[in-house]
Amino acid sequence: MNTNFKRLVVIGYGKAAGDILKYIADRRLDYAYQLEFIEHEIHALSVTENICTERGIPFQRIPEKEVLARYLDEIAERTLIVSASNNFLFPGALLEKENITIINFHNALLPNYPGRNAPSWVIYKGERETGITWHYVTAGVDEGKIIVQKRCEIGPDEKAYELTERLMNLACEGFAECFDTVLAESAQAVPQDLSGERRLYRSKEIPGDGFLNVAGDAEAAYRLLRCVDYGKSEIFPPLRLEIEGREAVVVRYRKVAPEKREEGEKLLFLPLRSGDFLKIKYRVL
C-alpha cells in the first residue's frame, strides 16, 4: 500500500487514543510510516504510555501549548496528525503548512454540538440520538470537512460516562473505516452545513449552570443529573440545589421503583413519568 505520509503523530489521551494508537501501530508494516505519540494533557494513569512502551512507539509529554506548537511547526516531512480526545487547538500557521494534514475525532454528529463535553449536552437537551465525527481540522473549531460519522441511540437512563465510552468505541470503528482513504488522500470528505445557528460549547460551561431545580420538572432534573455524571472523573463540580432556603449539593442519585422509596434524612424523591422516583441524596453546605 502506498501513501505520501512519511510520519504519523497521534495526540490525545484515554481509551479512544489508546485504541487508535494500537490500530495505527499494527498498520505500520502496510505503509512503513514513522509513528509517535504526544500526550498534551497529563494523566496519572496513562494507558497510552504503556502502549508506546510495549510497541516501541516514541512517547513524549508536552503540556505547554507554546512548546507543542513549536514542535509541530518544525516537522518537515509529509505528516498526518491524528487528534484523538485532544483539546489542543492547532495554531493557524500550522494549518497552513502544505506538508501537514490533521484529522480530529469529535464526540457528536457535527455540525451539531461543536466544542467541549458534547455527550453531556446531548443528554441535557434530551436528544435521542448522537454519534461521532472524524473530520479534517481547519481554522474554525470543529468546522472541517466530514470524513466519516457513526450514529447511536441515547438510552433513557444513560449517564455521561456510559455514553462517552460507547462513543469512544464508535470513534475507533470509524477511524478503521476511513484510515486507508485518508492515507491515500482519497477520502470523500463532505463540507459541513454551517448556514444555520451553531452554538459552540466551551469547557467552562456547565449544563443548567450547575443548579438542580428540585421544584421543577423531574424529567429535566434526571437529565441534568445524568449529563454531568462522569463517574469517578470530576469533569463538573457537584450540582447545587436549594432546600428550605439553604444551599446544598447533590451527593448521589438513582432512579428507584415506588416500593424502594423510604424516608430518610437529606433525601428527596421526585416522581418520574414512568411511575418510578428520582432519589437524590444531598448535603447541606
N, C-alpha and C positions, 0 to 999 in steps of 0.2 A: 504494500500500500504506500501511496505517495502523499506527501504534504510539504508545503513550503515552510511550515513552522519548525524551527530548529530547537525551540525551547518552550516548555510549558511551565508556568508559575501558578500554583494554587494558593489562594489567600482565603482564610476563613477559620472557623472553629466548630467544634461539636461533631455530632453524628453524621450530618449530611456531608460536611467537609471531609470527614474521615472515610466514608464510603466512596465518595467521588475520587478521593486521592488513591484509594486502593484500586479502583477501576482504571484510572489513568496509568498507574504503575504497572498493572497487568497488561496494558496495551503497548508498552514501550518497545517490545520486540517487533510489533507490527509496523512502527513508524520511526524508530531509532531517534526519538527526540530526547533532549535533556529535560529532567524533571526536578523541580524543587518546591518546597512548601514554606510559606511565610505565615506565622501567627502574629496578627496585628493586635488582637485583643487577648490579653494574658488570661489563661485559665489554669488553675492549680492542678487539676487532673486532666492533662491534655492527652486525649486519645490520639490526636494526630502526631504528636511527638513519638509515641510508641510505634505507630505505623511506620513512620520515617526510619526509626532505628531498625525495625525488623526487615524493612525492604530496601535499605540502603539509599534512602532519599535525603538529599541535603535539607536540613531544617534550621530555621532561624526565627527568633522573635524580634520584631521591630515595632515596638509600641508607639514610638514617636512618629507623628504624621509627617513632619518635615523630612526625617531620615528615610522613611519608607518612600515618600515621593521622589527623593533624590536617587535612591537605589533603583527604582523602576525607570526613572528617566535616563539612567546611564546604560540601560540594556541596549545593545547594538544589534543583536540577532533578530530575525523574524520570530516573534514571540506571541503566544496565546496566553493571556492571563485569565484564569478561571476564578471568579469571585463566588464563593460558596459560603453562605451565612457570614457575610463580611459586611461591616458597617463603615469601612474606609471609603471616603468619597475621592475618586480618582481626579487629579488636577486636570484642568482643561488642556494644558500643554502636553500632557501625556496622551490624551485622547487624540491629539492632532498628529502624533507621530505615525508615519506610514508603516513602520515595522512592528507596531503594537496593535493587537486586536484584543478586546476584553469582552467576555460574556459574563452574565450575572444571573444568579438564581434569586427570584423574588417569590415570597410565600403567599401569593394571592394571584388572582386572574387579572393581570393588567389589561386595560388601563385603570381598572378599579383598584382602590386601596393601595396606592403607592406609598412609599415611606416605611416607617417602623411599626413593628408589632401588629402586622396585618391580621394574624389569627385572632387576636383579641378584638379587633374592631369588627370583623365579620360576625363574630358571636354576639357582640354588643348590639349590632344593628339588626340582629335577627335574620341574617342570611341563611338560606337553606343549602347553599352550595358555595364552594370555594375551590381553590386549587393552587397550582404553582405555574410560574412562568420562567423560562430561560430566554433572555433577551440580550442583544448587543448593548453595550454601555455607550451612552452619548453624554453630552454636557448636561442635559436635563435629567433630573433624578427619576429613574425608572421609566424613561421615555423612549428607549431604543427599540428597534425592530424586534418583533417577537419571533423566536426560533421555534419553540415548542411550548405547548401548555398541556397540563394534565388536570382533570377535574375530579372532585369528590364531594359527597354529601356531608353536611354537618349534622351530627346526631343531636337529638333534643336535650340530652344531658351531657354532651361533650364539653370537657374543660379545655382551656387554652393549651395546657401542656400535652393533652392527648391529641388534639388536632395538630399541634406543631410536629409531633412525632410522625403522624401519618403524612404530613406534607413533606417532611424530610425524606421519607421513603419514596414519595412521588417524585421528588426532585432528582433522586438517583435514577429512577426509571426513565424520566425524561432526558436526563443527561446521556444515558447509554443510547437512547434512541437517536439523538442528534449529533453525537460525538464525531462520527466519521464524516458527516456532511460539513460540520464546522471545520474540521481539519482540512477537508478538500476545498473549503471556501465555496461550497455549492449549496449551502442551506437556503431553503426557500423562506427567508425571513419576511414577515408581514409588518408593515408600518402600523403603529397604534393609532386608534381614532382618538385624537386629543381635542376634538372640537367641542365637546361638552364640558360641563362644570366638573373640575377634577380637584379633589381635596388631598393634599399631601399631609400625611400623618407624621408627626415628629416624636422623637424619643421622650421628650419631657411631658408629653400629653398623657393623661390618664383617663380612661373611659369614665363617664359620669363625674368627671373632676374628682374622682376618688371618694365620692359621698354616696352612701346607700340610703335611699329613701324608703324606710320600712313602713311608711304610712301610704305609699303609693301602690302601683301595680306589682303584685308578687312575681309575675312572669318576668317583668323588666328587672326586678331585683335579682332573680335567679340568673338571668343572662349576665348581669353585671358581675355577680359573684363568680360565675364560670369563666368569664372573659379575662379576669385578672388572676386566675388560678394557674400558676406555673409550678405547682408542687413545691419542691424544695428550692427552686430558683426564685430569688426575690427580685423579679422584674419590676413589680409595682409594690408600693407600701400597702399595709393593711387598710382595707376600706374603713372610712369613718362613718358613724351614724349618730343620731341624737335620740336619747332615751330619757323621757320626762325632764327635758331641759338640760340634760347632762351629755357631754361628749363621750363617745365610746368608740371602740374599734372592734371589727369582726375578728374573732379568734379562729372559728371554723364554721362550716356549714354542711348540710347534706339534705337531700330530699328523702322524706320518710313517709311510710304508709300511715293512715289515720290511727291504727292500733298501736303504733310506735310513739305516738305523741304522749309526752309525760311532762309533769310540772317540774320546774327546776329553777334555781337561781341563775339569773343572767342568761335566760333562754327566751327566744322568740319563735313563734310558729306562725308562718304566713300561709294561707290557703292557696293552693295552685288549682288551675282549671281541671287538672287530671283527677282531682279528689285527694291527692297527696298534700303534704305540708312541706314547706321550706323551713327547716330547722336551723336557727342561727344562734351560735354561742358567741357572746360578746364580753368585752372587758371595759369597765368604766375607767376613764382617764382621771 
